[in-house]
Amino acid sequence: MEARREGTVMIPTLAQALLVLLTVIAAATAQAQDKCSARGVMGGEKFVLEYCVMAFEEDFKSVTLWLNEKPISAKEAQAFQVSAYARDTDDQGGPRTMMLLAFCPGGGNPVPSAAAVKSIDMGLNHAKSPLIGRQTVIRAPENFRVERMTGDLRLGGTLAGKAVVTMISDGLPYSWEVDFQAQLPKQSAASGLTCR
């Protein structure tokens, strides 16, 4: 497969053009499968997170969801799926606006349900204001309500959910809506919550 040269302009062969087109379609399809958003305020600062990846601890059926303001590289996504850990700084050392939510979608059972989610281990970071970041456990119904939780809690399965969070911390408002539909990884994470 060589491109033809006409004058000084390279013209790709039909096979090269089809390969590029199929690559673009495959990438778009993979991105279309996972849909995530979290919008609201963190310590009074507005934020929008639209990129995500999930880690799944198979033995206890626990999930850690990483939502990020900027795209997550394939290398970081793969590392997160194994460790359930994401740094609050990017590759250049700059702070991230991000959220980590660890929870038990089925309360230890393989079938997820909104009623089963009783608490969320939460880590928050805002790039504009590092001091408003939080690491805490929130509980239903005081701090959040789960409106939807469906899927198939197994390696390679799917999980979809929607929750609304409202809390005050050190006199600052934290409230947002998180909505996600994503595929669970095909490899179990080495860590996660113990769901019973």
C-alpha positions in Angstrom: 0.0 0.0 0.0 1.9 3.0 -1.2 0.6 6.5 -1.7 1.0 7.7 -5.3 2.9 10.9 -5.9 1.5 13.3 -8.4 3.5 16.4 -8.7 4.3 17.4 -5.0 1.0 16.2 -3.6 0.7 12.7 -2.0 -2.5 11.0 -2.9 -3.4 8.0 -0.7 -4.5 4.7 -2.3 -8.1 3.6 -1.8 -6.9 0.9 0.7 -5.1 3.6 2.8 -8.1 5.9 2.7 -10.4 3.0 3.8 -8.0 2.0 6.7 -8.1 5.6 8.0 -11.9 5.7 7.7 -12.3 2.4 9.6 -9.9 3.6 12.3 -11.9 6.8 12.8 -15.2 4.9 12.9 -13.8 2.4 15.5 -12.5 5.2 17.7 -15.9 7.0 17.5 -17.8 3.8 18.3 -15.6 3.0 21.3 -16.1 6.6 22.7 -19.9 6.4 22.0 -20.2 3.3 24.3 -19.2 5.1 27.5 -21.2 8.2 28.3 -20.5 10.1 31.5 -21.2 13.5 32.9 -21.1 15.2 36.2 -22.1 18.9 36.4 -22.5 21.2 39.4 -20.5 23.0 42.0 -17.6 21.9 44.1 -17.0 24.3 47.0 -18.9 27.0 45.1 -16.8 26.5 41.9 -18.7 25.3 38.8 -17.4 22.2 37.0 -18.3 19.9 34.1 -16.7 16.4 33.8 -17.4 14.4 30.7 -14.7 11.8 30.5 -14.6 8.6 32.5 -13.3 5.2 33.1 -14.4 2.5 35.6 -12.5 0.0 37.7 -14.3 -3.1 38.9 -13.2 -5.3 41.9 -14.8 -8.6 40.9 -14.8 -10.5 44.2 -16.8 -7.8 46.1 -18.6 -6.4 43.1 -17.4 -2.9 43.8 -16.9 -0.1 41.3 -14.7 3.0 41.3 -15.7 5.6 38.7 -13.2 8.3 37.6 -14.7 11.3 36.0 -12.3 13.9 34.6 -12.6 17.3 33.0 -10.2 16.4 30.2 -9.8 13.3 28.1 -8.2 10.3 29.9 -5.3 8.7 28.0 -5.5 5.0 27.1 -2.4 4.4 29.3 -4.0 6.1 32.3 -7.3 4.3 31.8 -5.6 0.9 31.7 -3.6 1.7 34.9 -6.8 2.9 36.6 -8.7 -0.2 35.7 -6.1 -2.3 37.5 -5.4 0.0 40.5 -8.7 2.0 41.0 -6.4 5.0 41.6 -6.0 8.2 39.7 -3.6 11.1 40.4 -5.0 14.5 41.0 -2.4 16.0 38.6 -1.9 15.5 34.9 1.2 14.3 33.1 2.7 17.8 33.2 2.1 18.1 37.0 -0.9 20.5 36.6 -3.9 20.1 38.9 -7.0 18.2 37.6 -10.6 18.9 38.0 -11.8 15.3 38.7 -13.9 13.1 40.9 -13.5 9.5 42.1 -16.6 7.7 43.3 -16.3 4.2 44.8 -19.5 2.4 45.6 -21.3 -1.0 45.8 -23.8 -0.9 42.9 -25.5 -4.1 44.2 -24.6 -3.9 47.9 -22.4 -7.0 47.4 -24.9 -8.7 45.1 -24.3 -9.2 41.3 -27.5 -7.3 40.4 -27.2 -3.5 40.7 -30.0 -1.5 42.1 -30.6 2.1 43.2 -31.7 1.0 46.7 -28.5 -1.0 47.3 -26.1 2.1 47.1 -26.0 3.2 50.8 -22.7 5.1 50.7 -20.1 6.5 48.3 -16.4 6.9 49.0 -15.7 10.2 47.3 -12.5 12.1 46.3 -12.8 15.5 44.7 -10.3 17.9 43.2 -10.8 21.3 41.4 -7.9 22.6 39.3 -8.8 26.3 40.1 -9.1 25.8 43.9 -7.0 23.0 45.4 -8.3 23.8 48.9 -11.9 22.9 48.0 -10.9 19.3 47.2 -12.5 16.7 49.5 -11.9 13.1 50.5 -14.9 11.8 52.4 -17.7 9.2 52.6 -21.2 10.4 51.9 -24.4 8.5 52.9 -27.9 8.2 51.5 -30.3 9.8 51.9 -28.6 12.6 53.8 -26.1 13.5 51.1 -27.3 11.8 47.9 -30.0 9.9 46.2 -29.6 7.3 43.4 -32.2 7.7 40.8 -31.1 4.8 38.6 -28.6 1.9 38.8 -28.7 -0.9 36.2 -26.4 -3.2 34.5 -24.5 -6.5 34.6 -21.9 -6.7 37.4 -19.3 -9.0 35.8 -16.0 -8.5 34.0 -16.8 -6.9 30.6 -20.4 -6.2 31.8 -22.0 -2.7 31.8 -23.2 -0.3 34.5 -25.4 2.7 34.2 -26.5 5.0 36.9 -27.7 8.5 37.9 -27.3 10.1 41.2 -27.8 13.6 42.7 -25.4 14.8 45.5 -26.0 17.7 47.8 -23.8 18.5 50.9 -22.2 21.3 52.8 -18.6 21.0 53.9 -16.8 23.7 55.9 -19.7 26.0 55.0 -19.2 25.5 51.2 -21.8 24.0 48.8 -21.1 20.8 47.0 -23.9 19.7 44.7 -24.0 17.9 41.3 -25.7 15.4 39.2 -23.7 12.4 37.9 -25.0 10.3 35.0 -23.1 7.5 33.4 -23.3 4.5 31.2 -20.0 2.6 30.8 -18.5 -0.8 30.2 -16.8 -2.6 33.1 -13.2 -3.7 32.4 -12.4 -7.3 31.4 -9.8 -7.4 34.2 -10.5 -7.1 38.0 -8.9 -4.3 39.9 -6.4 -5.1 42.6 -8.3 -2.9 45.1 -11.8 -1.6 45.8 -14.5 -1.4 48.4 -15.6 -4.4 50.4 -19.3 -4.8 49.5 -21.5 -6.9 51.8 
